[in-house]
Amino acid sequence: MNVAPDTSQERTHGACRTPQLPSPELGSLPGTYVGVGAWTDIAGESKRYRVIQTISFASNEITIEYAHDFYEEGTATSGAFVLQRQTDALLRVLMKGADLGNGYMFGNYLHYYIKVGDIYVQVSYQVTSDGLLVNGSSSSNAQGRFIAWHEDLKRRVDA
């Protein structure tokens, strides 16, 4: 008995179409964002922290400046990354002029990874109606343990 293959799903969902890559929504990024974050590591330790982040876009470069106040630990850190557009959606990640990794932006979702020495870090930004959701991980924190974090940031509106 010959049974024809079921193609109803292909017809219904258009499986034969080539997907379209969403264009980066670069205009959704610039601004200053404030909020809170929390991290957890592989040993089960977890702490909260405050975040201020400013994102700007000029000359095909996205600059991300951040300050983290780890108030539960009594420490703070800050830094900046430059994401240079290599194509419409693909990015090169630089810190202090050093090429550290790559990333991409599709629609209002930005993702990048970097390698600093033996440490790998990946970060994702999802633009929301009032700010950013940031998720990331690092292969090693200050104690040498795998760590992941989440930040909920609101766009600061200056009067």
Backbone as numpy.savetxt, mean C-alpha at the origin, in Angstrom:
# Nx Ny Nz CAx CAy CAz Cx Cy Cz
-21.83 -42.34 -25.37 -22.67 -41.17 -25.37 -21.79 -39.93 -25.37
-22.00 -39.04 -26.32 -21.25 -37.79 -26.40 -22.01 -36.69 -25.69
-21.30 -36.03 -24.76 -21.91 -34.92 -24.02 -21.14 -33.67 -24.37
-21.83 -32.65 -24.81 -21.20 -31.38 -25.15 -20.72 -30.70 -23.87
-19.56 -30.05 -23.91 -19.07 -29.36 -22.71 -20.02 -28.22 -22.33
-20.12 -27.98 -21.03 -20.98 -26.92 -20.52 -20.27 -25.58 -20.73
-20.80 -24.76 -21.60 -20.21 -23.45 -21.88 -21.08 -22.32 -21.35
-22.10 -22.64 -20.57 -23.02 -21.61 -20.09 -22.30 -20.56 -19.25
-21.30 -20.98 -18.46 -20.58 -20.02 -17.64 -19.77 -19.07 -18.52
-19.16 -19.57 -19.57 -18.40 -18.70 -20.47 -19.32 -17.67 -21.10
-20.50 -18.09 -21.54 -21.42 -17.15 -22.17 -21.90 -16.12 -21.15
-22.22 -16.57 -19.96 -22.78 -15.69 -18.95 -21.75 -14.69 -18.43
-20.53 -15.16 -18.21 -19.52 -14.31 -17.58 -18.51 -13.74 -18.56
-18.66 -14.00 -19.83 -17.77 -13.41 -20.82 -16.33 -13.84 -20.65
-16.08 -15.09 -20.38 -14.73 -15.58 -20.10 -13.80 -15.39 -21.29
-14.33 -15.15 -22.46 -13.49 -15.00 -23.66 -13.00 -13.57 -23.83
-13.49 -12.64 -23.04 -13.08 -11.25 -23.17 -11.73 -11.03 -22.51
-10.95 -10.11 -23.05 -9.69 -9.72 -22.43 -10.00 -8.72 -21.32
-9.50 -8.95 -20.10 -9.79 -8.00 -19.01 -9.12 -6.66 -19.27
-9.76 -5.62 -18.80 -9.21 -4.27 -18.90 -8.51 -3.94 -17.59
-7.31 -3.39 -17.68 -6.61 -2.95 -16.47 -7.15 -1.58 -16.07
-7.57 -1.43 -14.83 -8.07 -0.12 -14.39 -6.95 0.91 -14.41
-7.24 2.09 -14.92 -6.25 3.18 -14.91 -6.04 3.66 -13.49
-4.80 4.02 -13.15 -4.54 4.54 -11.81 -5.33 5.82 -11.55
-5.95 5.91 -10.40 -6.67 7.11 -10.00 -5.74 7.97 -9.14
-4.72 8.53 -9.78 -3.69 9.27 -9.06 -4.25 10.48 -8.32
-5.30 11.07 -8.83 -5.90 12.23 -8.17 -6.54 11.90 -6.85
-6.77 10.62 -6.58 -7.39 10.22 -5.31 -6.39 10.17 -4.16
-5.09 10.21 -4.46 -4.07 10.03 -3.41 -3.64 11.29 -2.66
-3.34 12.41 -3.35 -2.73 13.53 -2.63 -3.55 14.01 -1.44
-2.83 14.31 -0.36 -3.46 14.82 0.84 -2.66 14.45 2.07
-3.11 14.95 3.19 -2.52 14.59 4.48 -3.55 13.75 5.22
-3.08 12.66 5.79 -3.94 11.69 6.45 -3.46 11.49 7.89
-4.40 11.36 8.79 -4.07 11.11 10.19 -4.93 9.95 10.68
-4.41 9.22 11.64 -5.19 8.11 12.18 -4.37 7.23 13.08
-4.83 6.00 13.17 -4.22 5.03 14.07 -3.88 3.76 13.32
-2.92 3.06 13.87 -2.53 1.76 13.33 -2.30 0.79 14.46
-2.19 -0.46 14.08 -1.85 -1.51 15.05 -1.03 -2.55 14.32
-0.05 -3.11 15.03 0.77 -4.17 14.45 0.66 -5.41 15.31
0.95 -6.54 14.68 1.03 -7.80 15.40 2.20 -8.58 14.82
2.90 -9.31 15.69 4.02 -10.09 15.17 3.78 -11.58 15.39
4.67 -12.38 14.85 4.52 -13.83 14.84 4.52 -14.42 16.25
5.06 -13.68 17.23 5.07 -14.16 18.61 3.78 -13.81 19.35
2.87 -13.08 18.66 1.60 -12.73 19.27 1.58 -11.38 19.94
2.69 -10.68 19.94 2.72 -9.34 20.52 2.01 -8.38 19.58
1.32 -7.39 20.13 0.58 -6.42 19.33 0.57 -5.09 20.05
0.72 -4.01 19.29 0.70 -2.65 19.86 0.01 -1.71 18.88
-0.46 -0.58 19.42 -1.09 0.46 18.63 -0.12 1.62 18.43
-0.41 2.46 17.43 0.41 3.64 17.18 -0.40 4.69 16.42
0.11 5.93 16.43 -0.52 7.04 15.70 0.25 7.26 14.40
-0.49 7.74 13.38 0.09 7.93 12.05 -0.27 9.30 11.51
0.71 9.96 10.90 0.48 11.12 10.03 1.18 10.79 8.72
0.46 10.94 7.62 1.03 10.59 6.33 0.61 11.64 5.30
1.56 12.10 4.51 1.27 13.06 3.45 1.69 12.44 2.13
0.77 12.50 1.17 1.03 11.96 -0.17 0.89 13.09 -1.17
1.88 13.24 -2.03 1.82 14.25 -3.09 2.16 13.60 -4.42
1.75 14.25 -5.50 2.01 13.74 -6.85 2.45 14.89 -7.72
3.62 14.74 -8.35 4.13 15.76 -9.27 5.17 15.12 -10.18
5.18 15.52 -11.43 6.18 15.06 -12.40 6.31 13.54 -12.44
5.19 12.84 -12.46 5.18 11.37 -12.52 5.80 10.70 -11.30
5.84 11.40 -10.17 6.34 10.82 -8.94 5.31 10.97 -7.82
5.05 9.88 -7.14 4.20 9.89 -5.95 5.16 9.89 -4.75
5.05 10.90 -3.90 5.90 10.97 -2.70 5.03 10.67 -1.48
5.47 9.71 -0.68 4.78 9.32 0.54 5.69 9.65 1.72
5.26 10.59 2.55 6.00 10.95 3.76 5.16 10.48 4.95
5.81 9.84 5.92 5.06 9.29 7.05 5.78 9.56 8.36
4.98 9.60 9.43 5.51 9.67 10.79 4.65 8.73 11.64
5.31 7.84 12.36 4.63 6.89 13.24 5.05 7.17 14.67
4.08 7.35 15.55 4.32 7.55 16.97 3.89 6.28 17.69
4.86 5.45 18.04 4.60 4.20 18.76 4.48 4.52 20.25
3.38 5.17 20.62 3.21 5.68 21.96 3.19 4.59 23.03
2.77 3.39 22.70 2.78 2.30 23.69 4.19 1.78 23.93
5.09 2.09 23.00 6.47 1.63 23.12 7.44 2.75 23.46
6.97 4.00 23.32 7.83 5.15 23.61 8.84 5.44 22.52
8.54 5.08 21.27 9.44 5.36 20.16 8.66 6.00 19.01
9.40 6.55 18.07 8.80 7.16 16.89 9.73 6.94 15.69
9.15 6.98 14.50 9.94 6.86 13.29 9.27 7.66 12.19
10.05 8.07 11.22 9.50 8.79 10.07 10.37 8.50 8.86
9.82 8.78 7.70 10.57 8.54 6.48 9.78 8.97 5.27
10.36 8.72 4.10 9.71 9.08 2.85 10.11 8.09 1.77
9.16 7.82 0.89 9.37 6.99 -0.29 8.96 7.79 -1.50
9.62 7.56 -2.61 9.21 8.13 -3.89 8.88 6.97 -4.81
7.69 7.00 -5.38 7.26 5.99 -6.34 7.27 6.63 -7.72
8.21 6.25 -8.54 8.32 6.81 -9.89 7.51 5.96 -10.86
6.67 6.62 -11.64 5.88 5.89 -12.63 6.79 5.42 -13.76
6.73 4.14 -14.05 7.51 3.55 -15.13 6.63 3.33 -16.36
5.37 3.02 -16.13 4.34 2.94 -17.16 3.11 3.57 -16.54
1.97 3.43 -17.19 0.74 4.01 -16.64 0.49 3.53 -15.22
0.66 2.23 -14.96 0.32 1.66 -13.66 1.50 1.16 -12.86
2.65 0.92 -13.49 3.79 0.30 -12.80 4.73 1.35 -12.23
5.28 1.05 -11.05 6.07 2.01 -10.29 7.42 1.42 -9.87
8.40 2.29 -9.72 9.68 1.95 -9.10 9.69 2.67 -7.76
10.15 2.00 -6.69 10.15 2.57 -5.35 11.57 2.96 -4.96
11.72 4.22 -4.57 13.02 4.76 -4.17 12.94 5.31 -2.75
14.04 5.16 -2.03 14.18 5.80 -0.72 15.57 6.40 -0.67
15.64 7.72 -0.46 16.91 8.44 -0.45 17.70 8.17 -1.73
16.99 8.07 -2.85 17.62 7.87 -4.15 17.97 6.44 -4.49
17.84 5.52 -3.53 18.17 4.11 -3.77 16.94 3.36 -4.27
17.13 2.58 -5.32 16.06 1.76 -5.91 15.85 0.55 -5.00
14.67 0.46 -4.35 14.42 -0.59 -3.37 13.40 -1.62 -3.80
12.55 -1.30 -4.80 11.51 -2.24 -5.18 10.61 -1.71 -6.26
9.44 -2.32 -6.35 8.48 -1.99 -7.39 7.07 -1.98 -6.82
6.14 -1.45 -7.60 4.76 -1.42 -7.19 3.85 -1.18 -8.37
2.56 -1.00 -8.06 1.57 -0.73 -9.09 0.40 -0.01 -8.47
-0.39 0.65 -9.35 -1.64 1.25 -8.92 -2.68 0.94 -9.98
-3.74 0.26 -9.56 -4.91 -0.02 -10.39 -6.10 0.64 -9.71
-6.79 1.54 -10.42 -7.92 2.25 -9.82 -7.44 3.01 -8.61
-8.12 2.82 -7.47 -7.73 3.51 -6.24 -6.99 2.58 -5.26
-6.34 1.55 -5.81 -5.57 0.59 -5.00 -4.10 0.68 -5.39
-3.25 0.95 -4.41 -1.81 1.07 -4.61 -1.10 0.00 -3.80
-0.13 -0.66 -4.41 0.63 -1.70 -3.72 2.10 -1.59 -4.13
2.99 -1.76 -3.15 4.41 -1.83 -3.47 5.12 -2.77 -2.52
6.30 -3.22 -2.96 7.16 -4.01 -2.09 8.56 -3.43 -2.19
9.32 -3.59 -1.12 10.72 -3.17 -1.11 11.56 -4.24 -0.43
12.84 -4.20 -0.71 13.81 -5.06 -0.04 14.91 -4.16 0.50
15.09 -4.21 1.81 16.14 -3.43 2.47 17.04 -4.43 3.18
18.23 -4.62 2.63 19.11 -5.67 3.17 18.45 -7.01 2.98
18.27 -7.75 4.07 17.61 -9.06 4.01 16.12 -8.99 4.34
15.60 -7.78 4.53 14.21 -7.60 4.96 13.32 -7.24 3.77
12.19 -7.94 3.66 11.18 -7.65 2.64 10.00 -6.98 3.30
9.50 -5.91 2.66 8.34 -5.18 3.16 7.36 -5.02 2.00
6.07 -5.24 2.27 5.04 -4.98 1.27 3.96 -4.14 1.93
3.41 -3.19 1.15 2.39 -2.27 1.68 1.31 -2.07 0.63
0.05 -2.03 1.08 -1.09 -1.78 0.20 -1.90 -0.61 0.74
-2.35 0.24 -0.17 -3.20 1.39 0.16 -4.51 1.25 -0.59
-5.61 1.34 0.13 -6.93 1.37 -0.49 -7.56 2.71 -0.16
-7.82 3.51 -1.19 -8.46 4.80 -0.98 -9.92 4.56 -0.64
-10.41 5.22 0.41 -11.81 5.13 0.82 -12.47 6.50 0.61
-13.74 6.60 0.91 -14.45 7.86 0.71 -13.92 8.98 1.60
-13.31 8.63 2.74 -12.81 9.66 3.65 -11.35 9.47 4.06
-10.63 8.61 3.37 -9.23 8.43 3.76 -8.57 7.26 3.08
-7.74 6.55 3.86 -6.97 5.42 3.36 -7.02 4.27 4.36
-7.06 3.06 3.84 -6.79 1.86 4.64 -5.44 1.35 4.17
-4.53 1.16 5.10 -3.17 0.73 4.77 -2.92 -0.60 5.47
-2.45 -1.58 4.71 -2.07 -2.88 5.26 -0.66 -3.18 4.80
0.12 -3.83 5.66 1.47 -4.17 5.26 2.05 -5.27 6.10
3.22 -5.71 5.68 3.96 -6.71 6.45 5.44 -6.55 6.19
6.22 -7.09 7.11 7.67 -7.09 6.98 8.18 -8.45 7.44
9.19 -8.92 6.75 9.75 -10.23 7.11 10.47 -10.20 8.45
10.78 -8.99 8.96 11.50 -8.91 10.23 11.29 -7.55 10.88
10.89 -7.55 12.15 10.81 -6.30 12.90 12.10 -6.14 13.71
12.11 -5.20 14.65 13.31 -4.95 15.45 13.74 -6.17 16.25
12.80 -7.06 16.55 13.12 -8.28 17.30 13.39 -9.46 16.37
13.40 -9.22 15.07 13.69 -10.28 14.10 12.49 -11.17 13.79
11.27 -10.68 14.09 10.06 -11.49 13.90 9.21 -10.94 12.75
8.50 -11.84 12.05 7.55 -11.44 11.02 6.48 -10.57 11.66
6.08 -9.50 10.96 5.12 -8.54 11.50 4.15 -8.11 10.40
2.92 -7.81 10.79 1.93 -7.26 9.88 1.22 -6.11 10.59
0.68 -5.17 9.79 0.02 -4.02 10.39 -1.17 -3.57 9.56
-2.03 -2.79 10.23 -3.20 -2.19 9.59 -3.32 -0.76 10.11
-3.59 0.18 9.21 -3.80 1.58 9.57 -5.12 2.06 8.98
-5.86 2.82 9.77 -7.10 3.45 9.33 -6.87 4.95 9.41
-6.71 5.57 8.24 -6.33 6.98 8.17 -7.45 7.81 7.54
-7.69 8.98 8.12 -8.70 9.90 7.59 -8.00 11.09 6.96
-8.57 11.54 5.84 -8.02 12.71 5.16 -8.23 13.94 6.04
-7.16 14.67 6.29 -7.25 15.88 7.11 -7.73 17.01 6.22
-8.78 17.67 6.66 -9.33 18.81 5.92 -9.00 20.06 6.73
-8.13 20.89 6.18 -7.75 22.13 6.87 -8.77 23.22 6.56
-9.17 23.94 7.61 -10.16 25.01 7.43 -9.52 26.27 6.92
